[in-house]
Amino acid sequence: MKWESRAHALADRVTDPDSRWLAPVARVPRHTLVPRWWATDDSGRWTLRDGPSDPGAWAEAAYADRSLITRVGTLHADKAQLGDRPEGLPTSSATLPSLVVRMLRHGRLADGLSLLDLGTGAGGLTAYACHRLGDGCVTSLDVDPYLVGVAGERLASLGHHPRMVTADATERVPGQYDRIVSTVALAPGPGLRAVLGALRPGGRIATTLARTSLIVTGWKDRSGDVIGRVERDMAGFMLTRSGDDYPPSLAELLTLAENAEGDERSTGRYPVVDVANAWELRSMLEVTTPGVELGYETSGRTRTAILVHADGSWARAVAEWTDSPEVHQGGPQRLWAALERIRNRLNTEGSLPLLGSGVRITPDGVCHLSRGTWHTSMGSA
């Protein structure tokens, strides 16, 4: 494949002309890192794409500014057969290059500083960092030994030999680093504690928080606290995981919520919204009501949103297009009411207090957010 002109065009799209990341993007043959990937067909089912058997589609996909899903559930595209239809959530990807570059910029990297790339995936961020910093400054970590191994092999074929580590970052992160850039979403509390322990005093972290699109950056001070802010920028990353797949979702409760009458029936104030793709609403919902999982579907003009929680709470809102929805709720929490309080605040004040808020992360991984008179904590027991 004649990839050089495509890589240069990609670099021009996702970096500025004077960016230090222009050359790394232009010089990495991204297709080498992603020979196979998953895409959804017209019915929404996962379908295998094999690059070498369709070089044109391979080149188009690899040098577009988009994420390529490499693993669904426990099945990696490298190990799949044509005709396989995996089920479950995406668990690994080649992140879109523009977002990789944004996260690297948030990391404030400089020559001679050690970097932990948390969430190896297909190895794209590792490759860019090796070009920029040198292999000896870069460590790439993932919980999946296959991802670490195959990314290491493909990086080696490009002449890069960073340190590759297999570890569960929610439990232990070997080593100490000047910079940590995470392309998996970290859960406040214990899930973040081990990562912070690997950050040197004076070091900087850039990550997103689990079930939000909030990019949090900060510097570690002598007390061990990380002091920073929620950037005025957003991103969506997969959750960190400890095993081959994510824990079982609340599938039974989602099924119940599709048809149950519930303890309370009412008319909602605001139209049905796909909360998962309304990033700021989704983020604030996680801040105020942690642990909510989401469902959404359309049928003609009918829109249905479902919210469920591990404590047994659920809500279903159904409406024709932008009409006021019929809302059913059950369990100890009123989840749709919690969402409507957020939407009411947004409509009343014109914004939510998340973006630009100050952050203090204590060594136990608890995130304290504040902006003006508003303050809250995430990850506390």
Order of alpha helices (4+ residues) and beta strands (2+ residues): alpha-alpha-alpha-beta-beta-alpha-beta-beta-beta-alpha-beta-alpha-beta-alpha-beta-beta-alpha-beta-beta-beta-alpha-beta-alpha-beta-beta-beta-beta-alpha-beta-beta-beta
